[in-house]
Amino acid sequence: MSMVTLMKWITGGIEAFFAIPFVGGIYIISSAWVALGVMLALHLVTLVLSIKNGAVSVGSIFGILASVLGVIPVVGWFLHILTAIILIVDASLSTFKSKKE
């Protein structure tokens, strides 16, 4: 498994956790929104790795948006769901493709 795929699994999983109603929001608020800053950094790293390897980077771009707009309760929740889906589907396809080769 490549580093890009691993980062997509990690960031997708964390985004899915943030998308859990109330639980994700409470975690983000209790961390004083530091969790969103950490995710912003992780999405930027994933984006750079994706670009360097010619991989799909849409999930990381949505992740950056989710991290920036995540302070808006309903908008952030929706973006976390969307980002989690995109990243997990992309990571799944990459994992399947690498196992097939």
Stockholm file with secondary structure:
# STOCKHOLM 1.0

chainA/1-101         MSMVTLMKWITGGIEAFFAIPFVGGIYIISSAWVALGVMLALHLVTLVLSIKNGAVSVGSIFGILASVLGVIPVVGWFLHILTAIILIVDASLSTFKSKKE
#=GR chainA/1-101 SS CCHHHHHHHHHHHHHHHHTSTTHHHHHHHHTTTHHHHHHHHHHHHHHHHHHHHTCCCHHHHHHHHHHHHTTSHHHHHHHHHHHHHHHHHHHHHHHHHHHHC
#=GC SS_cons         CCHHHHHHHHHHHHHHHHTSTTHHHHHHHHTTTHHHHHHHHHHHHHHHHHHHHTCCCHHHHHHHHHHHHTTSHHHHHHHHHHHHHHHHHHHHHHHHHHHHC
//
